Amino acid sequence: MTEPEHQLTVTPRHTPAGPFVLEVRGELDHHSAPLLTRAVKEAPFGSHGVIIDLSGLTYCDSTGITVLLTAYQRSQEVGSPLSFAGVNPDQMRVFQVVGLDQVFTFHATAQEAVSALQR
C-alpha cells in the first residue's frame, strides 16, 4: 500500500495595488509545510502588506497552523500588515477553537483583503 501524495502549491504574486499575495492550494501538513515556510521567509513583508489566500486549502494540521503563526510573527516583527483570505468554515472553526480568530485578520476573499489594505 502506498502513502497518498501530499500536494501543496504556493503561488506568490504581486498585486497592482501593492499587497503581496501567497495563494495556498492543497493540503498543509507536516509533509508540505516546508514549502509554505520557505514562501513566507521569501515574501516581501513591508508597508503594503501580505495576504495569505487560503481559499484553495483543503486540509491544515497543527504544523500548518504553526507556519501561519510564523507568518504572523514575521509580520509583527517588521510592522507589516498580514491578512488571511478565503478561509473555509471548517478551518475557521479550528482558528476559533485555538483563539487565532482573535489574533489574525480575516477577509472573505483575497480581493477584499487587497481593498482593506489599501485604506
Rosetta constraint file for C-alpha pairs under 8 A:
AtomPair CA 6 CA 26 HARMONIC 7.96 0.50
AtomPair CA 6 CA 27 HARMONIC 6.29 0.50
AtomPair CA 6 CA 29 HARMONIC 7.98 0.50
AtomPair CA 6 CA 31 HARMONIC 6.70 0.50
AtomPair CA 6 CA 32 HARMONIC 6.58 0.50
AtomPair CA 7 CA 26 HARMONIC 5.61 0.50
AtomPair CA 7 CA 27 HARMONIC 5.84 0.50
AtomPair CA 7 CA 32 HARMONIC 7.04 0.50
AtomPair CA 8 CA 24 HARMONIC 7.17 0.50
AtomPair CA 8 CA 25 HARMONIC 5.62 0.50
AtomPair CA 8 CA 26 HARMONIC 4.53 0.50
AtomPair CA 8 CA 27 HARMONIC 5.43 0.50
AtomPair CA 8 CA 28 HARMONIC 6.47 0.50
AtomPair CA 8 CA 32 HARMONIC 6.13 0.50
AtomPair CA 8 CA 35 HARMONIC 7.75 0.50
AtomPair CA 9 CA 23 HARMONIC 7.86 0.50
AtomPair CA 9 CA 24 HARMONIC 5.87 0.50
AtomPair CA 9 CA 25 HARMONIC 5.21 0.50
AtomPair CA 9 CA 26 HARMONIC 6.53 0.50
AtomPair CA 9 CA 35 HARMONIC 7.86 0.50
AtomPair CA 10 CA 22 HARMONIC 6.22 0.50
AtomPair CA 10 CA 23 HARMONIC 5.44 0.50
AtomPair CA 10 CA 24 HARMONIC 4.66 0.50
AtomPair CA 10 CA 25 HARMONIC 6.49 0.50
AtomPair CA 10 CA 35 HARMONIC 7.32 0.50
AtomPair CA 10 CA 36 HARMONIC 6.49 0.50
AtomPair CA 10 CA 39 HARMONIC 7.28 0.50
AtomPair CA 11 CA 21 HARMONIC 7.99 0.50
AtomPair CA 11 CA 22 HARMONIC 5.59 0.50
AtomPair CA 11 CA 23 HARMONIC 4.95 0.50
AtomPair CA 11 CA 24 HARMONIC 6.64 0.50
AtomPair CA 12 CA 20 HARMONIC 7.35 0.50
AtomPair CA 12 CA 21 HARMONIC 5.73 0.50
AtomPair CA 12 CA 22 HARMONIC 4.52 0.50
AtomPair CA 12 CA 23 HARMONIC 6.30 0.50
AtomPair CA 12 CA 39 HARMONIC 7.61 0.50
AtomPair CA 12 CA 43 HARMONIC 7.91 0.50
AtomPair CA 13 CA 20 HARMONIC 5.96 0.50
AtomPair CA 13 CA 21 HARMONIC 5.26 0.50
AtomPair CA 13 CA 22 HARMONIC 6.52 0.50
AtomPair CA 13 CA 23 HARMONIC 7.98 0.50
AtomPair CA 14 CA 18 HARMONIC 6.76 0.50
AtomPair CA 14 CA 19 HARMONIC 6.47 0.50
AtomPair CA 14 CA 20 HARMONIC 4.66 0.50
AtomPair CA 14 CA 21 HARMONIC 6.18 0.50
AtomPair CA 15 CA 19 HARMONIC 5.79 0.50
AtomPair CA 15 CA 20 HARMONIC 6.15 0.50
AtomPair CA 15 CA 21 HARMONIC 7.26 0.50
AtomPair CA 17 CA 114 HARMONIC 7.13 0.50
AtomPair CA 17 CA 118 HARMONIC 7.14 0.50
AtomPair CA 18 CA 48 HARMONIC 5.33 0.50
AtomPair CA 18 CA 49 HARMONIC 7.66 0.50
AtomPair CA 18 CA 118 HARMONIC 7.99 0.50
AtomPair CA 19 CA 48 HARMONIC 4.78 0.50
AtomPair CA 19 CA 49 HARMONIC 4.94 0.50
AtomPair CA 19 CA 50 HARMONIC 5.44 0.50
AtomPair CA 19 CA 51 HARMONIC 6.85 0.50
AtomPair CA 19 CA 114 HARMONIC 6.38 0.50
AtomPair CA 19 CA 117 HARMONIC 7.27 0.50
AtomPair CA 20 CA 43 HARMONIC 7.45 0.50
AtomPair CA 20 CA 44 HARMONIC 7.13 0.50
AtomPair CA 20 CA 45 HARMONIC 7.89 0.50
AtomPair CA 20 CA 48 HARMONIC 7.46 0.50
AtomPair CA 20 CA 49 HARMONIC 6.41 0.50
AtomPair CA 20 CA 50 HARMONIC 4.74 0.50
AtomPair CA 20 CA 51 HARMONIC 6.14 0.50
AtomPair CA 21 CA 50 HARMONIC 5.77 0.50
AtomPair CA 21 CA 51 HARMONIC 4.70 0.50
AtomPair CA 21 CA 52 HARMONIC 5.83 0.50
AtomPair CA 21 CA 53 HARMONIC 6.83 0.50
AtomPair CA 21 CA 110 HARMONIC 7.90 0.50
AtomPair CA 22 CA 39 HARMONIC 7.68 0.50
AtomPair CA 22 CA 50 HARMONIC 7.64 0.50
AtomPair CA 22 CA 51 HARMONIC 6.26 0.50
AtomPair CA 22 CA 52 HARMONIC 4.84 0.50
AtomPair CA 22 CA 53 HARMONIC 5.95 0.50
AtomPair CA 23 CA 52 HARMONIC 6.15 0.50
AtomPair CA 23 CA 53 HARMONIC 4.73 0.50
AtomPair CA 23 CA 54 HARMONIC 6.55 0.50
AtomPair CA 23 CA 55 HARMONIC 7.93 0.50
AtomPair CA 23 CA 56 HARMONIC 7.63 0.50
AtomPair CA 24 CA 36 HARMONIC 7.97 0.50
AtomPair CA 24 CA 52 HARMONIC 7.16 0.50
AtomPair CA 24 CA 53 HARMONIC 5.94 0.50
AtomPair CA 24 CA 54 HARMONIC 5.34 0.50
AtomPair CA 24 CA 55 HARMONIC 7.36 0.50
AtomPair CA 24 CA 56 HARMONIC 5.97 0.50
AtomPair CA 24 CA 57 HARMONIC 6.08 0.50
AtomPair CA 25 CA 54 HARMONIC 6.95 0.50
AtomPair CA 25 CA 55 HARMONIC 7.38 0.50
AtomPair CA 25 CA 56 HARMONIC 4.19 0.50
AtomPair CA 25 CA 57 HARMONIC 4.75 0.50
AtomPair CA 25 CA 58 HARMONIC 7.19 0.50
AtomPair CA 26 CA 56 HARMONIC 6.19 0.50
AtomPair CA 26 CA 57 HARMONIC 4.91 0.50
AtomPair CA 26 CA 58 HARMONIC 5.21 0.50
AtomPair CA 26 CA 59 HARMONIC 6.83 0.50
AtomPair CA 27 CA 32 HARMONIC 7.21 0.50
AtomPair CA 27 CA 57 HARMONIC 6.15 0.50
AtomPair CA 27 CA 58 HARMONIC 5.47 0.50
AtomPair CA 27 CA 59 HARMONIC 4.62 0.50
AtomPair CA 27 CA 60 HARMONIC 6.14 0.50
AtomPair CA 28 CA 32 HARMONIC 5.63 0.50
AtomPair CA 28 CA 33 HARMONIC 5.74 0.50
AtomPair CA 28 CA 57 HARMONIC 7.29 0.50
AtomPair CA 28 CA 58 HARMONIC 7.90 0.50
AtomPair CA 28 CA 59 HARMONIC 5.86 0.50
AtomPair CA 28 CA 60 HARMONIC 4.69 0.50
AtomPair CA 28 CA 61 HARMONIC 6.63 0.50
AtomPair CA 28 CA 63 HARMONIC 7.76 0.50
AtomPair CA 28 CA 64 HARMONIC 5.27 0.50
AtomPair CA 29 CA 33 HARMONIC 5.53 0.50
AtomPair CA 29 CA 59 HARMONIC 7.50 0.50
AtomPair CA 29 CA 60 HARMONIC 5.75 0.50
AtomPair CA 29 CA 61 HARMONIC 5.22 0.50
AtomPair CA 29 CA 62 HARMONIC 7.38 0.50
AtomPair CA 29 CA 63 HARMONIC 5.72 0.50
AtomPair CA 29 CA 64 HARMONIC 5.36 0.50
AtomPair CA 30 CA 34 HARMONIC 7.84 0.50
AtomPair CA 30 CA 61 HARMONIC 7.53 0.50
AtomPair CA 30 CA 63 HARMONIC 5.43 0.50
AtomPair CA 30 CA 64 HARMONIC 7.04 0.50
AtomPair CA 32 CA 36 HARMONIC 7.44 0.50
AtomPair CA 33 CA 37 HARMONIC 6.10 0.50
AtomPair CA 33 CA 63 HARMONIC 6.75 0.50
AtomPair CA 33 CA 64 HARMONIC 5.90 0.50
AtomPair CA 33 CA 67 HARMONIC 6.88 0.50
AtomPair CA 34 CA 38 HARMONIC 6.05 0.50
AtomPair CA 35 CA 39 HARMONIC 6.39 0.50
AtomPair CA 36 CA 40 HARMONIC 6.07 0.50
AtomPair CA 36 CA 67 HARMONIC 7.18 0.50
AtomPair CA 37 CA 41 HARMONIC 6.27 0.50
AtomPair CA 37 CA 67 HARMONIC 5.98 0.50
AtomPair CA 38 CA 42 HARMONIC 6.23 0.50
AtomPair CA 39 CA 43 HARMONIC 5.96 0.50
AtomPair CA 40 CA 71 HARMONIC 6.04 0.50
AtomPair CA 43 CA 50 HARMONIC 7.74 0.50
AtomPair CA 44 CA 50 HARMONIC 7.68 0.50
AtomPair CA 45 CA 49 HARMONIC 5.98 0.50
AtomPair CA 45 CA 50 HARMONIC 6.14 0.50
AtomPair CA 45 CA 74 HARMONIC 7.89 0.50
AtomPair CA 45 CA 75 HARMONIC 6.45 0.50
AtomPair CA 45 CA 78 HARMONIC 7.19 0.50
AtomPair CA 45 CA 80 HARMONIC 5.70 0.50
AtomPair CA 45 CA 81 HARMONIC 7.97 0.50
AtomPair CA 46 CA 50 HARMONIC 7.77 0.50
AtomPair CA 46 CA 78 HARMONIC 7.13 0.50
AtomPair CA 46 CA 79 HARMONIC 7.26 0.50
AtomPair CA 46 CA 80 HARMONIC 4.95 0.50
AtomPair CA 46 CA 81 HARMONIC 7.64 0.50
AtomPair CA 47 CA 79 HARMONIC 7.46 0.50
AtomPair CA 47 CA 80 HARMONIC 5.41 0.50
AtomPair CA 47 CA 81 HARMONIC 7.03 0.50
AtomPair CA 48 CA 80 HARMONIC 7.23 0.50
AtomPair CA 48 CA 81 HARMONIC 7.18 0.50
AtomPair CA 48 CA 117 HARMONIC 7.04 0.50
AtomPair CA 48 CA 118 HARMONIC 7.79 0.50
AtomPair CA 49 CA 80 HARMONIC 5.25 0.50
AtomPair CA 49 CA 81 HARMONIC 4.44 0.50
AtomPair CA 49 CA 82 HARMONIC 5.66 0.50
AtomPair CA 49 CA 83 HARMONIC 7.94 0.50
AtomPair CA 49 CA 117 HARMONIC 6.99 0.50
AtomPair CA 50 CA 80 HARMONIC 7.42 0.50
AtomPair CA 50 CA 81 HARMONIC 6.34 0.50
AtomPair CA 50 CA 82 HARMONIC 4.94 0.50
AtomPair CA 50 CA 83 HARMONIC 6.51 0.50
AtomPair CA 51 CA 82 HARMONIC 5.73 0.50
AtomPair CA 51 CA 83 HARMONIC 4.79 0.50
AtomPair CA 51 CA 84 HARMONIC 5.68 0.50
AtomPair CA 51 CA 85 HARMONIC 6.92 0.50
AtomPair CA 51 CA 110 HARMONIC 7.00 0.50
AtomPair CA 51 CA 113 HARMONIC 6.96 0.50
AtomPair CA 51 CA 114 HARMONIC 7.65 0.50
AtomPair CA 52 CA 82 HARMONIC 7.68 0.50
AtomPair CA 52 CA 83 HARMONIC 6.32 0.50
AtomPair CA 52 CA 84 HARMONIC 4.87 0.50
AtomPair CA 52 CA 85 HARMONIC 6.20 0.50
AtomPair CA 52 CA 110 HARMONIC 7.95 0.50
AtomPair CA 53 CA 84 HARMONIC 5.85 0.50
AtomPair CA 53 CA 85 HARMONIC 4.61 0.50
AtomPair CA 53 CA 86 HARMONIC 5.94 0.50
AtomPair CA 53 CA 87 HARMONIC 7.80 0.50
AtomPair CA 53 CA 109 HARMONIC 7.55 0.50
AtomPair CA 53 CA 110 HARMONIC 5.92 0.50
AtomPair CA 54 CA 84 HARMONIC 6.88 0.50
AtomPair CA 54 CA 85 HARMONIC 5.78 0.50
AtomPair CA 54 CA 86 HARMONIC 5.21 0.50
AtomPair CA 54 CA 87 HARMONIC 5.46 0.50
AtomPair CA 54 CA 88 HARMONIC 7.97 0.50
AtomPair CA 55 CA 85 HARMONIC 6.68 0.50
AtomPair CA 55 CA 86 HARMONIC 4.05 0.50
AtomPair CA 55 CA 87 HARMONIC 5.67 0.50
AtomPair CA 55 CA 88 HARMONIC 6.83 0.50
AtomPair CA 55 CA 109 HARMONIC 7.63 0.50
AtomPair CA 56 CA 86 HARMONIC 7.84 0.50
AtomPair CA 57 CA 87 HARMONIC 7.89 0.50
AtomPair CA 60 CA 64 HARMONIC 5.40 0.50
AtomPair CA 60 CA 65 HARMONIC 6.93 0.50
AtomPair CA 60 CA 91 HARMONIC 7.55 0.50
AtomPair CA 61 CA 65 HARMONIC 6.50 0.50
AtomPair CA 62 CA 66 HARMONIC 6.22 0.50
AtomPair CA 63 CA 67 HARMONIC 6.46 0.50
AtomPair CA 64 CA 68 HARMONIC 6.41 0.50
AtomPair CA 65 CA 69 HARMONIC 6.18 0.50
AtomPair CA 66 CA 70 HARMONIC 6.18 0.50
AtomPair CA 67 CA 71 HARMONIC 6.39 0.50
AtomPair CA 68 CA 72 HARMONIC 6.35 0.50
AtomPair CA 69 CA 73 HARMONIC 6.13 0.50
AtomPair CA 70 CA 74 HARMONIC 6.15 0.50
AtomPair CA 71 CA 75 HARMONIC 6.23 0.50
AtomPair CA 72 CA 76 HARMONIC 6.26 0.50
AtomPair CA 72 CA 82 HARMONIC 6.72 0.50
AtomPair CA 72 CA 104 HARMONIC 7.55 0.50
AtomPair CA 73 CA 77 HARMONIC 6.17 0.50
AtomPair CA 74 CA 78 HARMONIC 6.43 0.50
AtomPair CA 75 CA 79 HARMONIC 5.74 0.50
AtomPair CA 75 CA 80 HARMONIC 4.76 0.50
AtomPair CA 75 CA 81 HARMONIC 6.28 0.50
AtomPair CA 75 CA 82 HARMONIC 6.21 0.50
AtomPair CA 76 CA 80 HARMONIC 6.39 0.50
AtomPair CA 76 CA 81 HARMONIC 7.84 0.50
AtomPair CA 81 CA 117 HARMONIC 7.58 0.50
AtomPair CA 82 CA 104 HARMONIC 7.86 0.50
AtomPair CA 82 CA 105 HARMONIC 7.04 0.50
AtomPair CA 83 CA 104 HARMONIC 6.92 0.50
AtomPair CA 83 CA 105 HARMONIC 4.96 0.50
AtomPair CA 83 CA 106 HARMONIC 5.73 0.50
AtomPair CA 83 CA 107 HARMONIC 7.13 0.50
AtomPair CA 83 CA 113 HARMONIC 6.53 0.50
AtomPair CA 84 CA 104 HARMONIC 7.25 0.50
AtomPair CA 84 CA 105 HARMONIC 6.12 0.50
AtomPair CA 84 CA 106 HARMONIC 4.84 0.50
AtomPair CA 84 CA 107 HARMONIC 6.27 0.50
AtomPair CA 84 CA 110 HARMONIC 7.87 0.50
AtomPair CA 84 CA 113 HARMONIC 7.66 0.50
AtomPair CA 85 CA 106 HARMONIC 5.72 0.50
AtomPair CA 85 CA 107 HARMONIC 4.76 0.50
AtomPair CA 85 CA 108 HARMONIC 5.54 0.50
AtomPair CA 85 CA 109 HARMONIC 4.98 0.50
AtomPair CA 85 CA 110 HARMONIC 5.15 0.50
AtomPair CA 85 CA 113 HARMONIC 6.61 0.50
AtomPair CA 86 CA 107 HARMONIC 6.61 0.50
AtomPair CA 86 CA 108 HARMONIC 4.96 0.50
AtomPair CA 86 CA 109 HARMONIC 4.90 0.50
AtomPair CA 86 CA 110 HARMONIC 6.80 0.50
AtomPair CA 87 CA 91 HARMONIC 6.29 0.50
AtomPair CA 87 CA 92 HARMONIC 6.15 0.50
AtomPair CA 87 CA 106 HARMONIC 7.71 0.50
AtomPair CA 87 CA 107 HARMONIC 7.99 0.50
AtomPair CA 87 CA 108 HARMONIC 7.09 0.50
AtomPair CA 88 CA 92 HARMONIC 6.13 0.50
AtomPair CA 89 CA 93 HARMONIC 6.25 0.50
AtomPair CA 90 CA 94 HARMONIC 6.71 0.50
AtomPair CA 91 CA 95 HARMONIC 6.42 0.50
AtomPair CA 92 CA 96 HARMONIC 6.14 0.50
AtomPair CA 92 CA 101 HARMONIC 7.55 0.50
AtomPair CA 93 CA 97 HARMONIC 6.12 0.50
AtomPair CA 94 CA 98 HARMONIC 6.35 0.50
AtomPair CA 95 CA 99 HARMONIC 5.96 0.50
AtomPair CA 95 CA 100 HARMONIC 4.89 0.50
AtomPair CA 95 CA 101 HARMONIC 5.47 0.50
AtomPair CA 96 CA 100 HARMONIC 5.96 0.50
AtomPair CA 96 CA 101 HARMONIC 5.12 0.50
AtomPair CA 96 CA 102 HARMONIC 7.74 0.50
AtomPair CA 99 CA 103 HARMONIC 7.23 0.50
AtomPair CA 100 CA 104 HARMONIC 5.79 0.50
AtomPair CA 101 CA 105 HARMONIC 7.47 0.50
AtomPair CA 101 CA 106 HARMONIC 7.92 0.50
AtomPair CA 106 CA 113 HARMONIC 7.78 0.50
AtomPair CA 107 CA 112 HARMONIC 6.13 0.50
AtomPair CA 107 CA 113 HARMONIC 5.51 0.50
AtomPair CA 108 CA 112 HARMONIC 6.61 0.50
AtomPair CA 108 CA 113 HARMONIC 7.73 0.50
AtomPair CA 109 CA 113 HARMONIC 6.39 0.50
AtomPair CA 110 CA 114 HARMONIC 6.17 0.50
AtomPair CA 111 CA 115 HARMONIC 6.21 0.50
AtomPair CA 112 CA 116 HARMONIC 6.18 0.50
AtomPair CA 113 CA 117 HARMONIC 6.18 0.50
AtomPair CA 114 CA 118 HARMONIC 6.37 0.50
AtomPair CA 115 CA 119 HARMONIC 6.89 0.50
